Amino acid sequence: MNDGHSIPQLGFGVFLVEPAETERIVTDALDIGYRHIDTARIYGNEEGVGRALAASRIARDELYVTTKLWNDDQGTQSAFDAFQGSLDRLGLDHVDLYLIHWPVPAQDRYVESWKALEQIRESGRARSIGVSNFMVPHLRRLLDETEVVPAVDQIELHPAHQQPETTAFAAEHGIAIESWGPLGQGKYPLLEFPEVTEAAAAHGKSPAQVVIRWHLQRGFIVFPKSNRRERMAENFDVLDFELSGGEMERITEIERAGRLGPDPARFG
C-alpha cells in the first residue's frame, strides 16, 4: 500500500454475520487459511471476531484485522472513543486497518474524523488508515485538506458496477481499492451470465471463483463472505488458475453502473 504496509489481497468479510455465529464462522475461515478479517462496529460482531482470533492461537503478525468508524461516531473525540471501543471488543492492542465507513456529506464531519484517524495512526494503534464508500469529491477534499493519503478505499464493486471514475482517481493517487459486494450480493444473476459461466467451464471452476479471480487480476482487494464452510473454502481456492485477457475483458464489459447499495452522496 502507499504507506509501505502490505495487505492480504484475499480476505474474509463478516457483514451480516450474526453475532452469535461469528466466532464459529471466523474460526472456520481461519482454519481454511484466511488471514485477513474485515469487520465494523456497526456489524455488531467485533467481539465474536476477537474471540475467534484469540482462540486460533495464530501469531498476531500473521493476521490482518480491519474495522470501521460508524457514521454516528464521526468527529474528533467521538472517533477516538469509538476506536478504543473497537479495540476493546476485538481484544487487540492495535488493528491493521481502520476505515471511515461512509463520508456522510450531509453532516460534514469526515475531514475532522480523518484528522482523528491520522492521530490514531501516529499512535501506532492502527497501522494503516483508509476510507470506505468515498467517491472522487470526498477523496479529493481529503487530499486537499489533510496530510495523509488514504491507504485504501473500500467501495461497492462488482462486474455490473465498477466505479471507473473512483478507481482511476484512486490509482492516480496510490489508493488501493477494496471491493465490497464482490459477487453482486445475489441481487442480479451475475453467476449465470455467459461471460462468467463460459470462463468457469473453461477452467473447471465455479462462476463465483471466476468472479473472485477477476477482482484479484484487476488488482482489487476482495473479501467474499459466506456462513458455509464449504463455500468459504471454494472462495479461497482461486489462486491456481488465471483468466485470459479475453475472459477478463468480457467480464469487464458487463459494466452498467448498476449500484445495488446506498448512494454515498446521500447515505447517512
CYANA upper distance limits for C-alpha pairs under 8 A (distance plus 0.5 A):
  1 MET  CA      5 HIS  CA      6.08
  1 MET  CA      6 SER  CA      6.41
  1 MET  CA      7 ILE  CA      7.85
  1 MET  CA    151 ALA  CA      6.49
  1 MET  CA    152 VAL  CA      8.31
  1 MET  CA    174 GLY  CA      7.92
  1 MET  CA    175 ILE  CA      7.83
  1 MET  CA    176 ALA  CA      7.07
  2 ASN  CA    149 VAL  CA      8.45
  2 ASN  CA    151 ALA  CA      6.26
  2 ASN  CA    174 GLY  CA      6.21
  2 ASN  CA    175 ILE  CA      7.20
  2 ASN  CA    176 ALA  CA      8.45
  3 ASP  CA    128 SER  CA      7.73
  3 ASP  CA    151 ALA  CA      7.03
  5 HIS  CA    127 ARG  CA      8.34
  5 HIS  CA    128 SER  CA      7.98
  7 ILE  CA     36 HIS  CA      8.38
  7 ILE  CA     64 TYR  CA      7.68
  8 PRO  CA     35 ARG  CA      7.92
  8 PRO  CA     36 HIS  CA      6.63
  8 PRO  CA     64 TYR  CA      7.93
  8 PRO  CA    221 ILE  CA      8.08
  9 GLN  CA    216 LEU  CA      7.70
  9 GLN  CA    220 PHE  CA      7.66
  9 GLN  CA    221 ILE  CA      4.99
  9 GLN  CA    222 VAL  CA      6.73
 10 LEU  CA     34 TYR  CA      8.12
 10 LEU  CA     36 HIS  CA      7.64
 10 LEU  CA    216 LEU  CA      8.25
 10 LEU  CA    221 ILE  CA      6.59
 10 LEU  CA    222 VAL  CA      5.74
 10 LEU  CA    223 PHE  CA      6.23
 10 LEU  CA    236 PHE  CA      8.14
 11 GLY  CA     34 TYR  CA      6.47
 11 GLY  CA     35 ARG  CA      7.12
 11 GLY  CA     36 HIS  CA      4.96
 11 GLY  CA     37 ILE  CA      6.41
 11 GLY  CA     38 ASP  CA      7.83
 11 GLY  CA    221 ILE  CA      8.22
 11 GLY  CA    222 VAL  CA      6.60
 11 GLY  CA    223 PHE  CA      4.74
 11 GLY  CA    224 PRO  CA      7.64
 12 PHE  CA     29 ALA  CA      7.66
 12 PHE  CA     34 TYR  CA      7.06
 12 PHE  CA     35 ARG  CA      8.41
 12 PHE  CA     36 HIS  CA      6.56
 12 PHE  CA     37 ILE  CA      5.53
 12 PHE  CA     38 ASP  CA      6.70
 12 PHE  CA    222 VAL  CA      8.48
 12 PHE  CA    223 PHE  CA      4.95
 12 PHE  CA    224 PRO  CA      6.25
 12 PHE  CA    225 LYS  CA      6.30
 13 GLY  CA     37 ILE  CA      6.45
 13 GLY  CA     38 ASP  CA      5.27
 13 GLY  CA     39 THR  CA      6.90
 13 GLY  CA    223 PHE  CA      5.72
 13 GLY  CA    224 PRO  CA      6.44
 13 GLY  CA    225 LYS  CA      5.50
 14 VAL  CA     22 THR  CA      8.09
 14 VAL  CA     37 ILE  CA      8.12
 14 VAL  CA     38 ASP  CA      6.87
 14 VAL  CA     39 THR  CA      6.15
 14 VAL  CA     43 TYR  CA      8.20
 14 VAL  CA     45 ASN  CA      8.37
 14 VAL  CA    225 LYS  CA      6.76
 15 PHE  CA     39 THR  CA      7.24
 15 PHE  CA     40 ALA  CA      8.43
 15 PHE  CA     43 TYR  CA      6.57
 15 PHE  CA    225 LYS  CA      8.01
 16 LEU  CA     43 TYR  CA      7.05
 17 VAL  CA     21 GLU  CA      7.33
 17 VAL  CA     22 THR  CA      6.57
 17 VAL  CA     43 TYR  CA      8.17
 17 VAL  CA     45 ASN  CA      7.85
 17 VAL  CA    227 ASN  CA      7.87
 18 GLU  CA     22 THR  CA      6.57
 18 GLU  CA     45 ASN  CA      7.54
 19 PRO  CA     23 GLU  CA      8.37
 19 PRO  CA     44 GLY  CA      6.78
 19 PRO  CA     45 ASN  CA      5.11
 19 PRO  CA     47 GLU  CA      8.37
 19 PRO  CA     48 GLY  CA      6.77
 20 ALA  CA     48 GLY  CA      7.89
 21 GLU  CA     25 ILE  CA      6.68
 21 GLU  CA     48 GLY  CA      8.22
 22 THR  CA     26 VAL  CA      6.41
 22 THR  CA     45 ASN  CA      6.90
 22 THR  CA     48 GLY  CA      5.49
 22 THR  CA     49 VAL  CA      6.75
 22 THR  CA     52 ALA  CA      8.49
 23 GLU  CA     27 THR  CA      6.45
 23 GLU  CA     48 GLY  CA      5.02
 23 GLU  CA     49 VAL  CA      6.27
 23 GLU  CA     50 GLY  CA      8.38
 23 GLU  CA     51 ARG  CA      6.65
 23 GLU  CA     52 ALA  CA      5.39
 24 ARG  CA     28 ASP  CA      6.76
 24 ARG  CA     52 ALA  CA      7.74
 25 ILE  CA     29 ALA  CA      6.82
 25 ILE  CA    227 ASN  CA      6.63
 25 ILE  CA    228 ARG  CA      8.33
 25 ILE  CA    229 ARG  CA      8.16
 26 VAL  CA     30 LEU  CA      6.63
 26 VAL  CA     49 VAL  CA      6.89
 26 VAL  CA     52 ALA  CA      6.55
 26 VAL  CA     53 LEU  CA      8.46
 27 THR  CA     31 ASP  CA      6.63
 27 THR  CA     52 ALA  CA      5.86
 27 THR  CA     53 LEU  CA      8.05
 27 THR  CA     56 SER  CA      7.52
 28 ASP  CA     32 ILE  CA      6.76
 28 ASP  CA    229 ARG  CA      6.77
 29 ALA  CA     33 GLY  CA      6.97
 29 ALA  CA     34 TYR  CA      6.04
 29 ALA  CA    229 ARG  CA      7.85
 29 ALA  CA    232 MET  CA      7.13
 29 ALA  CA    233 ALA  CA      8.41
 30 LEU  CA     34 TYR  CA      5.46
 30 LEU  CA     35 ARG  CA      6.77
 30 LEU  CA     56 SER  CA      8.01
 32 ILE  CA    232 MET  CA      8.15
 32 ILE  CA    233 ALA  CA      6.66
 32 ILE  CA    236 PHE  CA      8.32
 33 GLY  CA    236 PHE  CA      8.34
 34 TYR  CA    236 PHE  CA      8.07
 35 ARG  CA     62 GLU  CA      7.29
 35 ARG  CA     63 LEU  CA      5.45
 35 ARG  CA     64 TYR  CA      6.49
 36 HIS  CA     63 LEU  CA      6.59
 36 HIS  CA     64 TYR  CA      5.00
 36 HIS  CA     65 VAL  CA      6.42
 36 HIS  CA     66 THR  CA      8.33
 37 ILE  CA     63 LEU  CA      8.44
 37 ILE  CA     64 TYR  CA      6.78
 37 ILE  CA     65 VAL  CA      5.61
 37 ILE  CA     66 THR  CA      6.83
 38 ASP  CA     65 VAL  CA      6.62
 38 ASP  CA     66 THR  CA      5.27
 38 ASP  CA     67 THR  CA      6.66
 38 ASP  CA    223 PHE  CA      8.02
 39 THR  CA     43 TYR  CA      7.34
 39 THR  CA     45 ASN  CA      7.92
 39 THR  CA     46 GLU  CA      7.05
 39 THR  CA     49 VAL  CA      8.36
 39 THR  CA     65 VAL  CA      8.28
 39 THR  CA     66 THR  CA      6.47
 39 THR  CA     67 THR  CA      5.34
 39 THR  CA     68 LYS  CA      7.63
 40 ALA  CA     44 GLY  CA      7.88
 40 ALA  CA     45 ASN  CA      8.20
 40 ALA  CA     46 GLU  CA      7.34
 40 ALA  CA     66 THR  CA      8.01
 40 ALA  CA     67 THR  CA      4.88
 40 ALA  CA     68 LYS  CA      5.10
 40 ALA  CA     69 LEU  CA      7.70
 40 ALA  CA     70 TRP  CA      8.23
 41 ARG  CA     45 ASN  CA      7.96
 41 ARG  CA     46 GLU  CA      7.10
 41 ARG  CA     67 THR  CA      7.27
 41 ARG  CA     68 LYS  CA      6.58
 41 ARG  CA     69 LEU  CA      7.20
 41 ARG  CA     70 TRP  CA      6.98
 41 ARG  CA     86 SER  CA      6.97
 42 ILE  CA     70 TRP  CA      6.74
 45 ASN  CA     49 VAL  CA      6.92
 46 GLU  CA     50 GLY  CA      6.64
 46 GLU  CA     86 SER  CA      7.50
 46 GLU  CA     89 ARG  CA      6.24
 46 GLU  CA     90 LEU  CA      5.89
 47 GLU  CA     51 ARG  CA      6.73
 47 GLU  CA     89 ARG  CA      5.30
 47 GLU  CA     90 LEU  CA      5.78
 47 GLU  CA     91 GLY  CA      8.17
 48 GLY  CA     52 ALA  CA      6.75
 48 GLY  CA     90 LEU  CA      8.26
 49 VAL  CA     53 LEU  CA      6.72
 49 VAL  CA     90 LEU  CA      6.99
 50 GLY  CA     54 ALA  CA      6.65
 50 GLY  CA     89 ARG  CA      7.36
 50 GLY  CA     90 LEU  CA      4.60
 50 GLY  CA     91 GLY  CA      6.15
 50 GLY  CA     92 LEU  CA      8.06
 51 ARG  CA     55 ALA  CA      6.55
 51 ARG  CA     90 LEU  CA      7.94
 51 ARG  CA     91 GLY  CA      8.28
 52 ALA  CA     56 SER  CA      6.53
 53 LEU  CA     57 ARG  CA      7.54
 53 LEU  CA     58 ILE  CA      7.77
 54 ALA  CA     58 ILE  CA      8.33
 58 ILE  CA     62 GLU  CA      7.30
 58 ILE  CA     63 LEU  CA      7.86
 59 ALA  CA     63 LEU  CA      7.50
 64 TYR  CA     95 VAL  CA      8.06
 64 TYR  CA     96 ASP  CA      6.19
 64 TYR  CA     97 LEU  CA      8.40
 65 VAL  CA     95 VAL  CA      6.04
 65 VAL  CA     96 ASP  CA      5.80
 65 VAL  CA     97 LEU  CA      7.00
 66 THR  CA     95 VAL  CA      6.74
 66 THR  CA     96 ASP  CA      6.50
 66 THR  CA     97 LEU  CA      5.18
 66 THR  CA     98 TYR  CA      6.29
 66 THR  CA     99 LEU  CA      8.14
 67 THR  CA     86 SER  CA      7.98
 67 THR  CA     95 VAL  CA      8.00
 67 THR  CA     97 LEU  CA      7.22
 67 THR  CA     98 TYR  CA      5.86
 67 THR  CA     99 LEU  CA      7.00
 68 LYS  CA     98 TYR  CA      5.94
 68 LYS  CA     99 LEU  CA      5.07
 68 LYS  CA    100 ILE  CA      6.20
 68 LYS  CA    101 HIS  CA      5.99
 69 LEU  CA     73 ASP  CA      6.98
 69 LEU  CA     74 GLN  CA      7.58
 69 LEU  CA     79 ALA  CA      7.41
 69 LEU  CA     82 ALA  CA      7.33
 69 LEU  CA     83 PHE  CA      7.52
 69 LEU  CA     98 TYR  CA      7.88
 69 LEU  CA     99 LEU  CA      6.58
 69 LEU  CA    100 ILE  CA      5.39
 69 LEU  CA    101 HIS  CA      6.01
 70 TRP  CA     74 GLN  CA      7.38
 70 TRP  CA    100 ILE  CA      7.40
 70 TRP  CA    101 HIS  CA      6.12
 70 TRP  CA    102 TRP  CA      7.90
 71 ASN  CA    100 ILE  CA      8.49
 71 ASN  CA    101 HIS  CA      7.36
 71 ASN  CA    102 TRP  CA      6.98
 71 ASN  CA    103 PRO  CA      8.37
 71 ASN  CA    104 VAL  CA      7.40
 71 ASN  CA    268 GLY  CA      7.44
 73 ASP  CA     78 SER  CA      5.75
 73 ASP  CA     79 ALA  CA      6.08
 73 ASP  CA     82 ALA  CA      6.81
 74 GLN  CA     78 SER  CA      6.69
 74 GLN  CA     79 ALA  CA      6.05
 74 GLN  CA    109 ARG  CA      6.65
 74 GLN  CA    110 TYR  CA      7.25
 74 GLN  CA    112 GLU  CA      8.39
 74 GLN  CA    113 SER  CA      6.03
 75 GLY  CA     79 ALA  CA      6.13
 75 GLY  CA    109 ARG  CA      6.42
 75 GLY  CA    110 TYR  CA      7.98
 75 GLY  CA    112 GLU  CA      6.29
 75 GLY  CA    113 SER  CA      5.37
 75 GLY  CA    116 ALA  CA      8.17
 76 THR  CA     80 PHE  CA      7.01
 76 THR  CA    112 GLU  CA      6.71
 76 THR  CA    113 SER  CA      6.10
 76 THR  CA    115 LYS  CA      8.14
 76 THR  CA    116 ALA  CA      5.88
 77 GLN  CA     81 ASP  CA      6.69
 77 GLN  CA    116 ALA  CA      8.34
 78 SER  CA     82 ALA  CA      6.46
 79 ALA  CA     83 PHE  CA      6.50
 79 ALA  CA    113 SER  CA      6.93
 79 ALA  CA    116 ALA  CA      7.12
 79 ALA  CA    117 LEU  CA      8.15
 80 PHE  CA     84 GLN  CA      6.82
 80 PHE  CA    116 ALA  CA      7.40
 80 PHE  CA    120 ILE  CA      8.04
 81 ASP  CA     85 GLY  CA      6.69
 82 ALA  CA     86 SER  CA      6.78
 83 PHE  CA     87 LEU  CA      6.86
 84 GLN  CA     88 ASP  CA      6.65
 85 GLY  CA     89 ARG  CA      6.70
 86 SER  CA     90 LEU  CA      6.56
 87 LEU  CA     91 GLY  CA      6.36
 87 LEU  CA     92 LEU  CA      5.78
 87 LEU  CA     93 ASP  CA      6.82
 87 LEU  CA     94 HIS  CA      7.18
 87 LEU  CA     95 VAL  CA      7.90
 88 ASP  CA     92 LEU  CA      7.13
 93 ASP  CA    125 ARG  CA      7.05
 94 HIS  CA    124 GLY  CA      7.70
 94 HIS  CA    125 ARG  CA      4.75
 94 HIS  CA    126 ALA  CA      6.00
 94 HIS  CA    127 ARG  CA      8.03
 95 VAL  CA    125 ARG  CA      6.84
 95 VAL  CA    126 ALA  CA      5.43
 95 VAL  CA    127 ARG  CA      7.13
 96 ASP  CA    126 ALA  CA      6.00
 96 ASP  CA    127 ARG  CA      5.41
 96 ASP  CA    128 SER  CA      6.43
 97 LEU  CA    126 ALA  CA      6.31
 97 LEU  CA    127 ARG  CA      6.59
 97 LEU  CA    128 SER  CA      5.21
 97 LEU  CA    129 ILE  CA      5.84
 97 LEU  CA    130 GLY  CA      7.60
 98 TYR  CA    117 LEU  CA      8.27
 98 TYR  CA    126 ALA  CA      6.72
 98 TYR  CA    128 SER  CA      7.07
 98 TYR  CA    129 ILE  CA      5.39
 98 TYR  CA    130 GLY  CA      6.73
 98 TYR  CA    131 VAL  CA      8.45
 99 LEU  CA    129 ILE  CA      6.29
 99 LEU  CA    130 GLY  CA      5.16
 99 LEU  CA    131 VAL  CA      5.11
 99 LEU  CA    132 SER  CA      6.76
100 ILE  CA    110 TYR  CA      8.11
100 ILE  CA    113 SER  CA      8.21
100 ILE  CA    114 TRP  CA      7.99
100 ILE  CA    130 GLY  CA      7.19
100 ILE  CA    131 VAL  CA      5.20
100 ILE  CA    132 SER  CA      6.40
101 HIS  CA    131 VAL  CA      6.81
101 HIS  CA    132 SER  CA      5.40
101 HIS  CA    133 ASN  CA      7.35
102 TRP  CA    131 VAL  CA      7.93
102 TRP  CA    132 SER  CA      6.21
102 TRP  CA    133 ASN  CA      5.93
102 TRP  CA    134 PHE  CA      7.21
102 TRP  CA    264 PRO  CA      7.29
102 TRP  CA    267 PHE  CA      8.30
102 TRP  CA    268 GLY  CA      8.22
103 PRO  CA    108 ASP  CA      8.41
103 PRO  CA    109 ARG  CA      8.41
103 PRO  CA    110 TYR  CA      6.10
103 PRO  CA    132 SER  CA      8.23
103 PRO  CA    133 ASN  CA      7.44
103 PRO  CA    134 PHE  CA      6.52
103 PRO  CA    138 HIS  CA      7.53
103 PRO  CA    264 PRO  CA      7.34
103 PRO  CA    265 ALA  CA      8.40
104 VAL  CA    108 ASP  CA      7.19
104 VAL  CA    109 ARG  CA      8.17
104 VAL  CA    110 TYR  CA      7.72
104 VAL  CA    264 PRO  CA      7.51
104 VAL  CA    265 ALA  CA      7.71
104 VAL  CA    266 ARG  CA      7.51
104 VAL  CA    267 PHE  CA      6.60
104 VAL  CA    268 GLY  CA      5.69
105 PRO  CA    109 ARG  CA      7.94
105 PRO  CA    110 TYR  CA      7.96
105 PRO  CA    265 ALA  CA      7.10
105 PRO  CA    266 ARG  CA      7.75
106 ALA  CA    266 ARG  CA      7.83
106 ALA  CA    268 GLY  CA      7.96
109 ARG  CA    113 SER  CA      6.54
110 TYR  CA    114 TRP  CA      6.43
111 VAL  CA    115 LYS  CA      6.89
111 VAL  CA    141 ARG  CA      8.35
111 VAL  CA    142 LEU  CA      6.81
111 VAL  CA    145 GLU  CA      7.99
111 VAL  CA    146 THR  CA      7.99
112 GLU  CA    116 ALA  CA      7.10
113 SER  CA    117 LEU  CA      6.87
114 TRP  CA    118 GLU  CA      6.74
114 TRP  CA    142 LEU  CA      8.29
114 TRP  CA    146 THR  CA      8.25
115 LYS  CA    119 GLN  CA      7.08
115 LYS  CA    146 THR  CA      7.31
116 ALA  CA    120 ILE  CA      6.86
117 LEU  CA    121 ARG  CA      6.61
117 LEU  CA    129 ILE  CA      7.19
118 GLU  CA    122 GLU  CA      6.69
118 GLU  CA    129 ILE  CA      7.95
118 GLU  CA    147 GLU  CA      8.49
118 GLU  CA    148 VAL  CA      7.32
119 GLN  CA    123 SER  CA      6.76
120 ILE  CA    124 GLY  CA      7.19
120 ILE  CA    125 ARG  CA      6.56
120 ILE  CA    126 ALA  CA      6.65
121 ARG  CA    125 ARG  CA      6.65
121 ARG  CA    126 ALA  CA      5.39
121 ARG  CA    127 ARG  CA      6.35
121 ARG  CA    128 SER  CA      6.84
121 ARG  CA    129 ILE  CA      7.23
128 SER  CA    151 ALA  CA      7.07
129 ILE  CA    150 PRO  CA      6.56
129 ILE  CA    151 ALA  CA      6.49
129 ILE  CA    152 VAL  CA      7.98
130 GLY  CA    150 PRO  CA      4.90
130 GLY  CA    151 ALA  CA      5.59
130 GLY  CA    152 VAL  CA      5.36
130 GLY  CA    153 ASP  CA      6.59
131 VAL  CA    150 PRO  CA      7.01
131 VAL  CA    152 VAL  CA      6.73
131 VAL  CA    153 ASP  CA      5.38
131 VAL  CA    154 GLN  CA      6.88
132 SER  CA    152 VAL  CA      8.33
132 SER  CA    153 ASP  CA      5.54
132 SER  CA    154 GLN  CA      4.76
132 SER  CA    155 ILE  CA      6.30
133 ASN  CA    153 ASP  CA      7.30
133 ASN  CA    154 GLN  CA      6.43
133 ASN  CA    155 ILE  CA      5.22
133 ASN  CA    156 GLU  CA      7.64
133 ASN  CA    264 PRO  CA      6.48
134 PHE  CA    138 HIS  CA      6.14
134 PHE  CA    139 LEU  CA      6.74
134 PHE  CA    153 ASP  CA      7.12
134 PHE  CA    154 GLN  CA      8.31
134 PHE  CA    155 ILE  CA      7.70
134 PHE  CA    264 PRO  CA      7.31
135 MET  CA    139 LEU  CA      6.71
135 MET  CA    166 THR  CA      6.28
135 MET  CA    264 PRO  CA      7.82
135 MET  CA    265 ALA  CA      8.50
136 VAL  CA    140 ARG  CA      6.38
136 VAL  CA    165 GLU  CA      7.78
136 VAL  CA    166 THR  CA      6.01
136 VAL  CA    169 PHE  CA      7.27
137 PRO  CA    141 ARG  CA      6.71
138 HIS  CA    142 LEU  CA      6.96
139 LEU  CA    143 LEU  CA      6.82
140 ARG  CA    144 ASP  CA      6.68
141 ARG  CA    145 GLU  CA      6.51
142 LEU  CA    146 THR  CA      5.99
142 LEU  CA    149 VAL  CA      8.03
143 LEU  CA    147 GLU  CA      7.66
143 LEU  CA    148 VAL  CA      7.98
143 LEU  CA    149 VAL  CA      6.74
149 VAL  CA    173 HIS  CA      8.35
149 VAL  CA    175 ILE  CA      7.99
150 PRO  CA    175 ILE  CA      6.72
151 ALA  CA    174 GLY  CA      8.07
151 ALA  CA    175 ILE  CA      5.73
151 ALA  CA    176 ALA  CA      6.68
152 VAL  CA    175 ILE  CA      5.56
152 VAL  CA    176 ALA  CA      4.97
152 VAL  CA    177 ILE  CA      6.13
152 VAL  CA    178 GLU  CA      7.28
153 ASP  CA    170 ALA  CA      8.24
153 ASP  CA    175 ILE  CA      7.17
153 ASP  CA    176 ALA  CA      6.84
153 ASP  CA    177 ILE  CA      5.69
153 ASP  CA    178 GLU  CA      6.61
154 GLN  CA    177 ILE  CA      6.35
154 GLN  CA    178 GLU  CA      4.82
154 GLN  CA    179 SER  CA      6.38
154 GLN  CA    180 TRP  CA      7.11
155 ILE  CA    177 ILE  CA      7.73
155 ILE  CA    178 GLU  CA      6.71
155 ILE  CA    179 SER  CA      6.01
155 ILE  CA    180 TRP  CA      6.27
156 GLU  CA    161 HIS  CA      7.93
156 GLU  CA    162 GLN  CA      8.36
156 GLU  CA    179 SER  CA      6.26
156 GLU  CA    180 TRP  CA      5.30
156 GLU  CA    181 GLY  CA      6.35
156 GLU  CA    182 PRO  CA      7.89
156 GLU  CA    259 ARG  CA      8.08
156 GLU  CA    261 GLY  CA      7.77
157 LEU  CA    161 HIS  CA      6.04
157 LEU  CA    162 GLN  CA      5.55
157 LEU  CA    163 GLN  CA      7.37
157 LEU  CA    179 SER  CA      5.43
157 LEU  CA    180 TRP  CA      6.44
157 LEU  CA    181 GLY  CA      6.89
157 LEU  CA    182 PRO  CA      6.28
158 HIS  CA    162 GLN  CA      6.29
158 HIS  CA    179 SER  CA      7.72
158 HIS  CA    180 TRP  CA      8.42
158 HIS  CA    181 GLY  CA      7.16
158 HIS  CA    182 PRO  CA      5.24
158 HIS  CA    183 LEU  CA      6.58
158 HIS  CA    184 GLY  CA      6.36
158 HIS  CA    215 HIS  CA      8.48
159 PRO  CA    182 PRO  CA      8.49
159 PRO  CA    184 GLY  CA      8.39
159 PRO  CA    190 LEU  CA      8.45
159 PRO  CA    211 VAL  CA      8.48
159 PRO  CA    251 ILE  CA      7.00
159 PRO  CA    252 THR  CA      6.48
159 PRO  CA    253 GLU  CA      8.31
159 PRO  CA    254 ILE  CA      6.19
159 PRO  CA    255 GLU  CA      6.04
160 ALA  CA    184 GLY  CA      8.39
160 ALA  CA    254 ILE  CA      5.92
160 ALA  CA    255 GLU  CA      4.65
160 ALA  CA    256 ARG  CA      5.67
160 ALA  CA    257 ALA  CA      6.61
160 ALA  CA    258 GLY  CA      5.84
160 ALA  CA    259 ARG  CA      8.28
161 HIS  CA    255 GLU  CA      6.13
161 HIS  CA    256 ARG  CA      6.68
161 HIS  CA    257 ALA  CA      5.14
161 HIS  CA    258 GLY  CA      5.41
161 HIS  CA    259 ARG  CA      6.24
162 GLN  CA    167 THR  CA      8.42
162 GLN  CA    255 GLU  CA      6.90
162 GLN  CA    257 ALA  CA      7.55
163 GLN  CA    167 THR  CA      6.67
163 GLN  CA    257 ALA  CA      7.75
164 PRO  CA    168 ALA  CA      6.38
165 GLU  CA    169 PHE  CA      6.74
166 THR  CA    170 ALA  CA      6.58
167 THR  CA    171 ALA  CA      6.59
167 THR  CA    177 ILE  CA      7.37
168 ALA  CA    172 GLU  CA      6.73
169 PHE  CA    173 HIS  CA      6.97
170 ALA  CA    174 GLY  CA      6.46
170 ALA  CA    175 ILE  CA      5.13
170 ALA  CA    176 ALA  CA      7.17
170 ALA  CA    177 ILE  CA      7.73
171 ALA  CA    175 ILE  CA      6.37
171 ALA  CA    176 ALA  CA      7.58
176 ALA  CA    220 PHE  CA      7.67
176 ALA  CA    221 ILE  CA      8.12
177 ILE  CA    219 GLY  CA      8.35
177 ILE  CA    220 PHE  CA      5.81
177 ILE  CA    221 ILE  CA      6.70
178 GLU  CA    220 PHE  CA      6.04
178 GLU  CA    221 ILE  CA      4.92
178 GLU  CA    222 VAL  CA      6.26
179 SER  CA    215 HIS  CA      8.30
179 SER  CA    220 PHE  CA      6.93
179 SER  CA    221 ILE  CA      6.62
179 SER  CA    222 VAL  CA      5.69
179 SER  CA    223 PHE  CA      7.84
180 TRP  CA    222 VAL  CA      7.47
180 TRP  CA    223 PHE  CA      7.63
180 TRP  CA    224 PRO  CA      8.23
181 GLY  CA    185 GLN  CA      5.92
181 GLY  CA    224 PRO  CA      7.84
182 PRO  CA    211 VAL  CA      8.21
182 PRO  CA    212 ILE  CA      7.66
182 PRO  CA    215 HIS  CA      8.18
182 PRO  CA    222 VAL  CA      7.42
182 PRO  CA    223 PHE  CA      8.18
182 PRO  CA    224 PRO  CA      7.04
183 LEU  CA    190 LEU  CA      7.74
183 LEU  CA    191 LEU  CA      8.44
183 LEU  CA    208 ALA  CA      7.43
183 LEU  CA    211 VAL  CA      7.27
183 LEU  CA    212 ILE  CA      8.01
183 LEU  CA    224 PRO  CA      7.99
184 GLY  CA    188 TYR  CA      7.09
184 GLY  CA    190 LEU  CA      7.34
184 GLY  CA    260 LEU  CA      8.21
186 GLY  CA    190 LEU  CA      8.18
187 LYS  CA    260 LEU  CA      7.94
189 PRO  CA    193 PHE  CA      7.27
190 LEU  CA    196 VAL  CA      8.07
191 LEU  CA    196 VAL  CA      6.81
191 LEU  CA    197 THR  CA      7.31
191 LEU  CA    207 PRO  CA      5.81
191 LEU  CA    208 ALA  CA      6.90
192 GLU  CA    196 VAL  CA      7.44
192 GLU  CA    197 THR  CA      6.70
192 GLU  CA    207 PRO  CA      8.13
193 PHE  CA    197 THR  CA      6.66
194 PRO  CA    198 GLU  CA      6.04
195 GLU  CA    199 ALA  CA      7.08
195 GLU  CA    247 GLU  CA      7.79
195 GLU  CA    250 ARG  CA      6.38
195 GLU  CA    251 ILE  CA      6.15
196 VAL  CA    200 ALA  CA      6.69
196 VAL  CA    207 PRO  CA      6.23
196 VAL  CA    210 VAL  CA      7.13
196 VAL  CA    211 VAL  CA      7.62
196 VAL  CA    251 ILE  CA      7.15
197 THR  CA    201 ALA  CA      6.69
197 THR  CA    206 SER  CA      8.24
197 THR  CA    207 PRO  CA      6.04
198 GLU  CA    202 ALA  CA      6.71
199 ALA  CA    203 HIS  CA      6.84
199 ALA  CA    207 PRO  CA      8.26
199 ALA  CA    210 VAL  CA      7.42
199 ALA  CA    243 LEU  CA      8.06
199 ALA  CA    247 GLU  CA      6.98
200 ALA  CA    204 GLY  CA      6.34
200 ALA  CA    205 LYS  CA      5.30
200 ALA  CA    206 SER  CA      5.88
200 ALA  CA    207 PRO  CA      5.79
200 ALA  CA    209 GLN  CA      8.22
200 ALA  CA    210 VAL  CA      6.43
201 ALA  CA    205 LYS  CA      6.97
201 ALA  CA    206 SER  CA      8.18
203 HIS  CA    241 PHE  CA      7.74
205 LYS  CA    209 GLN  CA      6.70
205 LYS  CA    210 VAL  CA      7.30
206 SER  CA    210 VAL  CA      6.94
207 PRO  CA    211 VAL  CA      6.91
208 ALA  CA    212 ILE  CA      6.76
208 ALA  CA    235 ASN  CA      7.66
209 GLN  CA    213 ARG  CA      6.55
209 GLN  CA    234 GLU  CA      7.58
209 GLN  CA    235 ASN  CA      6.37
209 GLN  CA    237 ASP  CA      7.96
209 GLN  CA    238 VAL  CA      6.45
210 VAL  CA    214 TRP  CA      6.67
210 VAL  CA    238 VAL  CA      8.30
210 VAL  CA    243 LEU  CA      8.26
211 VAL  CA    215 HIS  CA      6.97
212 ILE  CA    216 LEU  CA      6.91
212 ILE  CA    222 VAL  CA      7.89
212 ILE  CA    224 PRO  CA      8.47
212 ILE  CA    235 ASN  CA      7.82
212 ILE  CA    238 VAL  CA      7.81
213 ARG  CA    217 GLN  CA      6.62
213 ARG  CA    238 VAL  CA      6.62
213 ARG  CA    239 LEU  CA      8.28
213 ARG  CA    242 GLU  CA      7.83
213 ARG  CA    243 LEU  CA      7.85
214 TRP  CA    218 ARG  CA      6.67
214 TRP  CA    243 LEU  CA      7.73
214 TRP  CA    248 MET  CA      6.93
214 TRP  CA    251 ILE  CA      8.24
215 HIS  CA    219 GLY  CA      7.00
215 HIS  CA    220 PHE  CA      5.86
215 HIS  CA    221 ILE  CA      7.82
215 HIS  CA    222 VAL  CA      7.32
216 LEU  CA    220 PHE  CA      5.95
216 LEU  CA    221 ILE  CA      7.20
216 LEU  CA    222 VAL  CA      7.69
217 GLN  CA    243 LEU  CA      8.49
224 PRO  CA    235 ASN  CA      7.62
225 LYS  CA    232 MET  CA      7.66
226 SER  CA    231 ARG  CA      6.86
226 SER  CA    232 MET  CA      6.37
227 ASN  CA    231 ARG  CA      8.34
227 ASN  CA    232 MET  CA      8.07
228 ARG  CA    232 MET  CA      6.75
229 ARG  CA    233 ALA  CA      6.71
230 GLU  CA    234 GLU  CA      6.73
231 ARG  CA    235 ASN  CA      6.62
232 MET  CA    236 PHE  CA      6.79
233 ALA  CA    237 ASP  CA      6.77
234 GLU  CA    238 VAL  CA      8.19
243 LEU  CA    247 GLU  CA      6.35
243 LEU  CA    248 MET  CA      6.68
244 SER  CA    248 MET  CA      6.66
245 GLY  CA    249 GLU  CA      6.63
246 GLY  CA    250 ARG  CA      6.70
247 GLU  CA    251 ILE  CA      6.86
248 MET  CA    252 THR  CA      6.62
249 GLU  CA    253 GLU  CA      6.67
250 ARG  CA    254 ILE  CA      7.53
259 ARG  CA    263 ASP  CA      8.37
262 PRO  CA    266 ARG  CA      8.26
262 PRO  CA    267 PHE  CA      6.51
263 ASP  CA    267 PHE  CA      6.26
